[in-house]
């Protein structure tokens, strides 16, 4: 798994590791919202949804 590997590789005491992991997760989420999600929305045209009425 990636998180145990990250925990072992990161330097410093536990509180520094937690802080660095929180910053890493925040940067990942920011990158997803800034570049990945808009690209997926435009590329796959997921905004155009039609819901038909039932019988």
PQR file with spaces between the fields and no chain letter, atoms N, CA, C, O and H, PARSE charges and radii, in Angstrom:
ATOM       1  N    UNK     1       0.839   -1.182    0.000 -0.4000 1.5000
ATOM       2  CA   UNK     1       0.000    0.000    0.000 -0.0000 2.0000
ATOM       3  C    UNK     1       0.887    1.251    0.000  0.5500 1.7000
ATOM       4  O    UNK     1       2.029    1.222    0.460 -0.5500 1.4000
ATOM       5  N    UNK     2       0.345    2.325   -0.516 -0.4000 1.5000
ATOM       6  CA   UNK     2       1.144    3.534   -0.671 -0.0000 2.0000
ATOM       7  C    UNK     2       1.323    4.292    0.641  0.5500 1.7000
ATOM       8  O    UNK     2       2.402    4.833    0.887 -0.5500 1.4000
ATOM       9  H    UNK     2      -0.582    2.349   -0.890  0.4000 1.0000
ATOM      10  N    UNK     3       0.298    4.347    1.489 -0.4000 1.5000
ATOM      11  CA   UNK     3       0.411    5.155    2.695 -0.0000 2.0000
ATOM      12  C    UNK     3       1.408    4.611    3.707  0.5500 1.7000
ATOM      13  O    UNK     3       2.160    5.397    4.283 -0.5500 1.4000
ATOM      14  H    UNK     3      -0.578    3.908    1.290  0.4000 1.0000
ATOM      15  N    UNK     4       1.452    3.290    3.956 -0.4000 1.5000
ATOM      16  CA   UNK     4       2.524    2.800    4.849 -0.0000 2.0000
ATOM      17  C    UNK     4       3.911    3.074    4.279  0.5500 1.7000
ATOM      18  O    UNK     4       4.835    3.384    5.030 -0.5500 1.4000
ATOM      19  H    UNK     4       0.840    2.651    3.489  0.4000 1.0000
ATOM      20  N    UNK     5       4.068    2.966    2.976 -0.4000 1.5000
ATOM      21  CA   UNK     5       5.353    3.254    2.360 -0.0000 2.0000
ATOM      22  C    UNK     5       5.695    4.733    2.543  0.5500 1.7000
ATOM      23  O    UNK     5       6.825    5.069    2.897 -0.5500 1.4000
ATOM      24  H    UNK     5       3.317    2.715    2.365  0.4000 1.0000
ATOM      25  N    UNK     6       4.716    5.623    2.301 -0.4000 1.5000
ATOM      26  CA   UNK     6       4.959    7.055    2.501 -0.0000 2.0000
ATOM      27  C    UNK     6       5.334    7.351    3.946  0.5500 1.7000
ATOM      28  O    UNK     6       6.240    8.143    4.205 -0.5500 1.4000
ATOM      29  H    UNK     6       3.798    5.350    2.014  0.4000 1.0000
ATOM      30  N    UNK     7       4.645    6.722    4.883 -0.4000 1.5000
ATOM      31  CA   UNK     7       4.897    6.962    6.307 -0.0000 2.0000
ATOM      32  C    UNK     7       6.327    6.573    6.678  0.5500 1.7000
ATOM      33  O    UNK     7       6.980    7.276    7.449 -0.5500 1.4000
ATOM      34  H    UNK     7       3.909    6.078    4.673  0.4000 1.0000
ATOM      35  N    UNK     8       6.810    5.469    6.138 -0.4000 1.5000
ATOM      36  CA   UNK     8       8.175    5.020    6.438 -0.0000 2.0000
ATOM      37  C    UNK     8       9.223    5.899    5.775  0.5500 1.7000
ATOM      38  O    UNK     8      10.292    6.114    6.345 -0.5500 1.4000
ATOM      39  H    UNK     8       6.280    4.899    5.512  0.4000 1.0000
ATOM      40  N    UNK     9       8.940    6.409    4.590 -0.4000 1.5000
ATOM      41  CA   UNK     9       9.922    7.172    3.822 -0.0000 2.0000
ATOM      42  C    UNK     9      10.043    8.617    4.320  0.5500 1.7000
ATOM      43  O    UNK     9      11.115    9.214    4.230 -0.5500 1.4000
ATOM      44  H    UNK     9       8.071    6.234    4.127  0.4000 1.0000
ATOM      45  N    UNK    10       8.965    9.169    4.834 -0.4000 1.5000
ATOM      46  CA   UNK    10       8.968   10.576    5.233 -0.0000 2.0000
ATOM      47  C    UNK    10       9.832   10.792    6.474  0.5500 1.7000
ATOM      48  O    UNK    10       9.801    9.985    7.403 -0.5500 1.4000
ATOM      49  H    UNK    10       8.094    8.683    4.906  0.4000 1.0000
ATOM      50  N    UNK    11      10.605   11.885    6.489 -0.4000 1.5000
ATOM      51  CA   UNK    11      11.467   12.164    7.638 -0.0000 2.0000
ATOM      52  C    UNK    11      10.710   12.877    8.758  0.5500 1.7000
ATOM      53  O    UNK    11       9.632   13.430    8.543 -0.5500 1.4000
ATOM      54  H    UNK    11      10.630   12.541    5.735  0.4000 1.0000
ATOM      55  N    UNK    12      11.286   12.854    9.936 -0.4000 1.5000
ATOM      56  CA   UNK    12      10.768   13.637   11.044 -0.0000 2.0000
ATOM      57  C    UNK    12       9.888   12.855   11.990  0.5500 1.7000
ATOM      58  O    UNK    12       9.587   11.684   11.757 -0.5500 1.4000
ATOM      59  H    UNK    12      12.162   12.404   10.110  0.4000 1.0000
ATOM      60  N    UNK    13       9.478   13.512   13.060 -0.4000 1.5000
ATOM      61  CA   UNK    13       8.589   12.873   14.031 -0.0000 2.0000
ATOM      62  C    UNK    13       7.173   12.725   13.466  0.5500 1.7000
ATOM      63  O    UNK    13       6.874   13.218   12.379 -0.5500 1.4000
ATOM      64  H    UNK    13       9.723   14.463   13.250  0.4000 1.0000
ATOM      65  N    UNK    14       6.325   12.053   14.206 -0.4000 1.5000
ATOM      66  CA   UNK    14       4.981   11.731   13.719 -0.0000 2.0000
ATOM      67  C    UNK    14       4.175   12.977   13.387  0.5500 1.7000
ATOM      68  O    UNK    14       3.463   12.990   12.383 -0.5500 1.4000
ATOM      69  H    UNK    14       6.568   11.653   15.090  0.4000 1.0000
ATOM      70  N    UNK    15       4.267   14.030   14.203 -0.4000 1.5000
ATOM      71  CA   UNK    15       3.444   15.219   13.936 -0.0000 2.0000
ATOM      72  C    UNK    15       3.868   15.915   12.650  0.5500 1.7000
ATOM      73  O    UNK    15       3.035   16.507   11.964 -0.5500 1.4000
ATOM      74  H    UNK    15       4.846   14.019   15.018  0.4000 1.0000
ATOM      75  N    UNK    16       5.164   15.849   12.312 -0.4000 1.5000
ATOM      76  CA   UNK    16       5.643   16.439   11.057 -0.0000 2.0000
ATOM      77  C    UNK    16       5.153   15.599    9.885  0.5500 1.7000
ATOM      78  O    UNK    16       4.769   16.144    8.850 -0.5500 1.4000
ATOM      79  H    UNK    16       5.841   15.367   12.869  0.4000 1.0000
ATOM      80  N    UNK    17       5.163   14.296   10.037 -0.4000 1.5000
ATOM      81  CA   UNK    17       4.668   13.409    8.977 -0.0000 2.0000
ATOM      82  C    UNK    17       3.185   13.647    8.721  0.5500 1.7000
ATOM      83  O    UNK    17       2.750   13.700    7.570 -0.5500 1.4000
ATOM      84  H    UNK    17       5.475   13.853   10.878  0.4000 1.0000
ATOM      85  N    UNK    18       2.411   13.791    9.792 -0.4000 1.5000
ATOM      86  CA   UNK    18       0.976   14.051    9.642 -0.0000 2.0000
ATOM      87  C    UNK    18       0.762   15.373    8.917  0.5500 1.7000
ATOM      88  O    UNK    18      -0.070   15.454    8.014 -0.5500 1.4000
ATOM      89  H    UNK    18       2.764   13.748   10.727  0.4000 1.0000
ATOM      90  N    UNK    19       1.496   16.396    9.297 -0.4000 1.5000
ATOM      91  CA   UNK    19       1.377   17.702    8.644 -0.0000 2.0000
ATOM      92  C    UNK    19       1.744   17.614    7.166  0.5500 1.7000
ATOM      93  O    UNK    19       1.046   18.171    6.319 -0.5500 1.4000
ATOM      94  H    UNK    19       2.172   16.330   10.031  0.4000 1.0000
ATOM      95  N    UNK    20       2.823   16.926    6.857 -0.4000 1.5000
ATOM      96  CA   UNK    20       3.241   16.786    5.457 -0.0000 2.0000
ATOM      97  C    UNK    20       2.218   15.977    4.653  0.5500 1.7000
ATOM      98  O    UNK    20       1.952   16.305    3.497 -0.5500 1.4000
ATOM      99  H    UNK    20       3.390   16.474    7.545  0.4000 1.0000
ATOM     100  N    UNK    21       1.646   14.932    5.242 -0.4000 1.5000
ATOM     101  CA   UNK    21       0.630   14.157    4.534 -0.0000 2.0000
ATOM     102  C    UNK    21      -0.626   14.984    4.301  0.5500 1.7000
ATOM     103  O    UNK    21      -1.249   14.874    3.245 -0.5500 1.4000
ATOM     104  H    UNK    21       1.863   14.665    6.181  0.4000 1.0000
ATOM     105  N    UNK    22      -1.004   15.806    5.267 -0.4000 1.5000
ATOM     106  CA   UNK    22      -2.169   16.667    5.081 -0.0000 2.0000
ATOM     107  C    UNK    22      -1.927   17.676    3.962  0.5500 1.7000
ATOM     108  O    UNK    22      -2.825   17.941    3.163 -0.5500 1.4000
ATOM     109  H    UNK    22      -0.498   15.895    6.125  0.4000 1.0000
ATOM     110  N    UNK    23      -0.723   18.238    3.900 -0.4000 1.5000
ATOM     111  CA   UNK    23      -0.389   19.173    2.819 -0.0000 2.0000
ATOM     112  C    UNK    23      -0.365   18.466    1.469  0.5500 1.7000
ATOM     113  O    UNK    23      -0.802   19.027    0.465 -0.5500 1.4000
ATOM     114  H    UNK    23       0.006   18.023    4.549  0.4000 1.0000
ATOM     115  N    UNK    24       0.137   17.254    1.443 -0.4000 1.5000
ATOM     116  CA   UNK    24       0.169   16.475    0.208 -0.0000 2.0000
ATOM     117  C    UNK    24      -1.239   16.160   -0.280  0.5500 1.7000
ATOM     118  O    UNK    24      -1.521   16.265   -1.474 -0.5500 1.4000
ATOM     119  H    UNK    24       0.492   16.798    2.259  0.4000 1.0000
ATOM     120  N    UNK    25      -2.117   15.777    0.628 -0.4000 1.5000
ATOM     121  CA   UNK    25      -3.500   15.475    0.252 -0.0000 2.0000
ATOM     122  C    UNK    25      -4.205   16.743   -0.220  0.5500 1.7000
ATOM     123  O    UNK    25      -4.956   16.702   -1.195 -0.5500 1.4000
ATOM     124  H    UNK    25      -1.889   15.691    1.598  0.4000 1.0000
ATOM     125  N    UNK    26      -3.974   17.871    0.458 -0.4000 1.5000
ATOM     126  CA   UNK    26      -4.578   19.137    0.038 -0.0000 2.0000
ATOM     127  C    UNK    26      -4.092   19.542   -1.351  0.5500 1.7000
ATOM     128  O    UNK    26      -4.883   20.024   -2.161 -0.5500 1.4000
ATOM     129  H    UNK    26      -3.364   17.905    1.250  0.4000 1.0000
ATOM     130  N    UNK    27      -2.816   19.356   -1.635 -0.4000 1.5000
ATOM     131  CA   UNK    27      -2.277   19.677   -2.959 -0.0000 2.0000
ATOM     132  C    UNK    27      -2.872   18.763   -4.023  0.5500 1.7000
ATOM     133  O    UNK    27      -3.163   19.209   -5.132 -0.5500 1.4000
ATOM     134  H    UNK    27      -2.173   18.964   -0.977  0.4000 1.0000
ATOM     135  N    UNK    28      -3.054   17.499   -3.695 -0.4000 1.5000
ATOM     136  CA   UNK    28      -3.655   16.558   -4.639 -0.0000 2.0000
ATOM     137  C    UNK    28      -5.100   16.938   -4.947  0.5500 1.7000
ATOM     138  O    UNK    28      -5.507   16.929   -6.109 -0.5500 1.4000
ATOM     139  H    UNK    28      -2.818   17.136   -2.794  0.4000 1.0000
ATOM     140  N    UNK    29      -5.872   17.270   -3.926 -0.4000 1.5000
ATOM     141  CA   UNK    29      -7.264   17.670   -4.130 -0.0000 2.0000
ATOM     142  C    UNK    29      -7.333   18.969   -4.932  0.5500 1.7000
ATOM     143  O    UNK    29      -8.179   19.106   -5.815 -0.5500 1.4000
ATOM     144  H    UNK    29      -5.541   17.278   -2.982  0.4000 1.0000
ATOM     145  N    UNK    30      -6.458   19.912   -4.632 -0.4000 1.5000
ATOM     146  CA   UNK    30      -6.435   21.170   -5.385 -0.0000 2.0000
ATOM     147  C    UNK    30      -6.102   20.921   -6.855  0.5500 1.7000
ATOM     148  O    UNK    30      -6.717   21.522   -7.735 -0.5500 1.4000
ATOM     149  H    UNK    30      -5.771   19.801   -3.915  0.4000 1.0000
ATOM     150  N    UNK    31      -5.142   20.047   -7.129 -0.4000 1.5000
ATOM     151  CA   UNK    31      -4.790   19.730   -8.512 -0.0000 2.0000
ATOM     152  C    UNK    31      -5.950   19.043   -9.232  0.5500 1.7000
ATOM     153  O    UNK    31      -6.194   19.304  -10.410 -0.5500 1.4000
ATOM     154  H    UNK    31      -4.643   19.558   -6.413  0.4000 1.0000
ATOM     155  N    UNK    32      -6.657   18.176   -8.532 -0.4000 1.5000
ATOM     156  CA   UNK    32      -7.809   17.518   -9.149 -0.0000 2.0000
ATOM     157  C    UNK    32      -8.876   18.536   -9.538  0.5500 1.7000
ATOM     158  O    UNK    32      -9.399   18.492  -10.651 -0.5500 1.4000
ATOM     159  H    UNK    32      -6.459   17.964   -7.575  0.4000 1.0000
ATOM     160  N    UNK    33      -9.201   19.452   -8.628 -0.4000 1.5000
ATOM     161  CA   UNK    33     -10.233   20.440   -8.923 -0.0000 2.0000
ATOM     162  C    UNK    33      -9.771   21.468   -9.946  0.5500 1.7000
ATOM     163  O    UNK    33     -10.593   21.996  -10.695 -0.5500 1.4000
ATOM     164  H    UNK    33      -8.775   19.488   -7.724  0.4000 1.0000
ATOM     165  N    UNK    34      -8.487   21.761   -9.994 -0.4000 1.5000
ATOM     166  CA   UNK    34      -7.979   22.790  -10.902 -0.0000 2.0000
ATOM     167  C    UNK    34      -7.841   22.276  -12.334  0.5500 1.7000
ATOM     168  O    UNK    34      -8.213   22.974  -13.278 -0.5500 1.4000
ATOM     169  H    UNK    34      -7.820   21.332   -9.386  0.4000 1.0000
ATOM     170  N    UNK    35      -7.313   21.073  -12.504 -0.4000 1.5000
ATOM     171  CA   UNK    35      -6.998   20.594  -13.849 -0.0000 2.0000
ATOM     172  C    UNK    35      -7.722   19.321  -14.265  0.5500 1.7000
ATOM     173  O    UNK    35      -8.191   19.240  -15.401 -0.5500 1.4000
ATOM     174  H    UNK    35      -7.011   20.507  -11.737  0.4000 1.0000
ATOM     175  N    UNK    36      -7.828   18.350  -13.413 -0.4000 1.5000
ATOM     176  CA   UNK    36      -8.344   17.038  -13.829 -0.0000 2.0000
ATOM     177  C    UNK    36      -9.854   17.058  -14.033  0.5500 1.7000
ATOM     178  O    UNK    36     -10.333   16.653  -15.092 -0.5500 1.4000
ATOM     179  H    UNK    36      -7.447   18.416  -12.491  0.4000 1.0000
ATOM     180  N    UNK    37     -10.615   17.520  -13.040 -0.4000 1.5000
ATOM     181  CA   UNK    37     -12.068   17.496  -13.165 -0.0000 2.0000
ATOM     182  C    UNK    37     -12.579   18.353  -14.317  0.5500 1.7000
ATOM     183  O    UNK    37     -13.475   17.909  -15.035 -0.5500 1.4000
ATOM     184  H    UNK    37     -10.226   17.849  -12.180  0.4000 1.0000
ATOM     185  N    UNK    38     -12.051   19.567  -14.530 -0.4000 1.5000
ATOM     186  CA   UNK    38     -12.517   20.327  -15.710 -0.0000 2.0000
ATOM     187  C    UNK    38     -12.182   19.623  -17.026  0.5500 1.7000
ATOM     188  O    UNK    38     -12.991   19.648  -17.953 -0.5500 1.4000
ATOM     189  H    UNK    38     -11.323   19.927  -13.947  0.4000 1.0000
ATOM     190  N    UNK    39     -11.018   19.003  -17.125 -0.4000 1.5000
ATOM     191  CA   UNK    39     -10.655   18.287  -18.345 -0.0000 2.0000
ATOM     192  C    UNK    39     -11.605   17.121  -18.588  0.5500 1.7000
ATOM     193  O    UNK    39     -12.034   16.903  -19.721 -0.5500 1.4000
ATOM     194  H    UNK    39     -10.360   18.983  -16.372  0.4000 1.0000
ATOM     195  N    UNK    40     -11.939   16.368  -17.539 -0.4000 1.5000
ATOM     196  CA   UNK    40     -12.860   15.236  -17.674 -0.0000 2.0000
ATOM     197  C    UNK    40     -14.239   15.729  -18.085  0.5500 1.7000
ATOM     198  O    UNK    40     -14.897   15.111  -18.922 -0.5500 1.4000
ATOM     199  H    UNK    40     -11.590   16.545  -16.618  0.4000 1.0000
ATOM     200  N    UNK    41     -14.679   16.836  -17.501 -0.4000 1.5000
ATOM     201  CA   UNK    41     -15.993   17.385  -17.814 -0.0000 2.0000
ATOM     202  C    UNK    41     -16.100   17.781  -19.289  0.5500 1.7000
ATOM     203  O    UNK    41     -17.112   17.508  -19.936 -0.5500 1.4000
ATOM     204  H    UNK    41     -14.144   17.338  -16.821  0.4000 1.0000
ATOM     205  N    UNK    42     -15.069   18.415  -19.812 -0.4000 1.5000
ATOM     206  CA   UNK    42     -15.092   18.847  -21.212 -0.0000 2.0000
ATOM     207  C    UNK    42     -14.888   17.664  -22.153  0.5500 1.7000
ATOM     208  O    UNK    42     -15.544   17.577  -23.191 -0.5500 1.4000
ATOM     209  H    UNK    42     -14.247   18.637  -19.287  0.4000 1.0000
ATOM     210  N    UNK    43     -13.998   16.769  -21.802 -0.4000 1.5000
ATOM     211  CA   UNK    43     -13.657   15.656  -22.686 -0.0000 2.0000
ATOM     212  C    UNK    43     -14.799   14.661  -22.828  0.5500 1.7000
ATOM     213  O    UNK    43     -15.083   14.203  -23.934 -0.5500 1.4000
ATOM     214  H    UNK    43     -13.466   16.839  -20.959  0.4000 1.0000
ATOM     215  N    UNK    44     -15.452   14.324  -21.736 -0.4000 1.5000
ATOM     216  CA   UNK    44     -16.481   13.287  -21.764 -0.0000 2.0000
ATOM     217  C    UNK    44     -17.899   13.856  -21.778  0.5500 1.7000
ATOM     218  O    UNK    44     -18.862   13.089  -21.775 -0.5500 1.4000
ATOM     219  H    UNK    44     -15.221   14.696  -20.837  0.4000 1.0000
ATOM     220  N    UNK    45     -18.050   15.171  -21.794 -0.4000 1.5000
ATOM     221  CA   UNK    45     -19.342   15.850  -21.904 -0.0000 2.0000
ATOM     222  C    UNK    45     -20.355   15.290  -20.905  0.5500 1.7000
ATOM     223  O    UNK    45     -21.454   14.880  -21.277 -0.5500 1.4000
ATOM     224  H    UNK    45     -17.267   15.794  -21.796  0.4000 1.0000
ATOM     225  N    UNK    46     -19.963   15.283  -19.637 -0.4000 1.5000
ATOM     226  CA   UNK    46     -20.851   14.727  -18.615 -0.0000 2.0000
ATOM     227  C    UNK    46     -21.869   15.745  -18.124  0.5500 1.7000
ATOM     228  O    UNK    46     -22.736   15.397  -17.323 -0.5500 1.4000
ATOM     229  H    UNK    46     -19.070   15.617  -19.335  0.4000 1.0000
ATOM     230  N    UNK    47     -21.792   16.992  -18.578 -0.4000 1.5000
ATOM     231  CA   UNK    47     -22.752   18.001  -18.168 -0.0000 2.0000
ATOM     232  C    UNK    47     -24.071   17.875  -18.910  0.5500 1.7000
ATOM     233  O    UNK    47     -25.095   18.365  -18.434 -0.5500 1.4000
ATOM     234  H    UNK    47     -21.087   17.274  -19.229  0.4000 1.0000
ATOM     235  N    UNK    48     -24.064   17.236  -20.053 -0.4000 1.5000
ATOM     236  CA   UNK    48     -25.265   17.092  -20.865 -0.0000 2.0000
ATOM     237  C    UNK    48     -25.988   15.814  -20.465  0.5500 1.7000
ATOM     238  O    UNK    48     -25.787   14.758  -21.065 -0.5500 1.4000
ATOM     239  H    UNK    48     -23.232   16.838  -20.440  0.4000 1.0000
ATOM     240  N    UNK    49     -26.833   15.922  -19.443 -0.4000 1.5000
ATOM     241  CA   UNK    49     -27.556   14.745  -18.966 -0.0000 2.0000
ATOM     242  C    UNK    49     -29.039   14.955  -19.191  0.5500 1.7000
ATOM     243  O    UNK    49     -29.575   16.029  -18.917 -0.5500 1.4000
ATOM     244  H    UNK    49     -26.996   16.780  -18.956  0.4000 1.0000
ATOM     245  N    UNK    50     -29.690   13.935  -19.686 -0.4000 1.5000
ATOM     246  CA   UNK    50     -31.128   13.981  -19.920 -0.0000 2.0000
ATOM     247  C    UNK    50     -31.789   12.891  -19.083  0.5500 1.7000
ATOM     248  O    UNK    50     -31.347   11.742  -19.072 -0.5500 1.4000
ATOM     249  H    UNK    50     -29.254   13.063  -19.909  0.4000 1.0000
ATOM     250  N    UNK    51     -32.831   13.264  -18.398 -0.4000 1.5000
ATOM     251  CA   UNK    51     -33.595   12.306  -17.625 -0.0000 2.0000
ATOM     252  C    UNK    51     -35.000   12.277  -18.228  0.5500 1.7000
ATOM     253  O    UNK    51     -35.694   13.293  -18.270 -0.5500 1.4000
ATOM     254  H    UNK    51     -33.189   14.198  -18.407  0.4000 1.0000
ATOM     255  N    UNK    52     -35.395   11.117  -18.685 -0.4000 1.5000
ATOM     256  CA   UNK    52     -36.709   10.989  -19.294 -0.0000 2.0000
ATOM     257  C    UNK    52     -37.739   10.616  -18.227  0.5500 1.7000
ATOM     258  O    UNK    52     -37.446    9.912  -17.260 -0.5500 1.4000
ATOM     259  H    UNK    52     -34.831   10.291  -18.651  0.4000 1.0000
ATOM     260  N    UNK    53     -38.949   11.113  -18.443 -0.4000 1.5000
ATOM     261  CA   UNK    53     -40.032   10.796  -17.518 -0.0000 2.0000
ATOM     262  C    UNK    53     -40.432    9.340  -17.666  0.5500 1.7000
ATOM     263  O    UNK    53     -40.345    8.763  -18.749 -0.5500 1.4000
ATOM     264  H    UNK    53     -39.187   11.684  -19.228  0.4000 1.0000
ATOM     265  N    UNK    54     -40.865    8.767  -16.578 -0.4000 1.5000
ATOM     266  CA   UNK    54     -41.301    7.372  -16.580 -0.0000 2.0000
ATOM     267  C    UNK    54     -42.634    7.195  -17.298  0.5500 1.7000
ATOM     268  O    UNK    54     -43.232    8.188  -17.713 -0.5500 1.4000
ATOM     269  H    UNK    54     -40.936    9.236  -15.698  0.4000 1.0000
ATOM     270  N    UNK    55     -43.116    5.972  -17.457 -0.4000 1.5000
ATOM     271  CA   UNK    55     -44.368    5.719  -18.204 -0.0000 2.0000
ATOM     272  C    UNK    55     -45.600    6.251  -17.520  0.5500 1.7000
ATOM     273  O    UNK    55     -46.707    6.104  -18.039 -0.5500 1.4000
ATOM     274  H    UNK    55     -42.630    5.165  -17.120  0.4000 1.0000
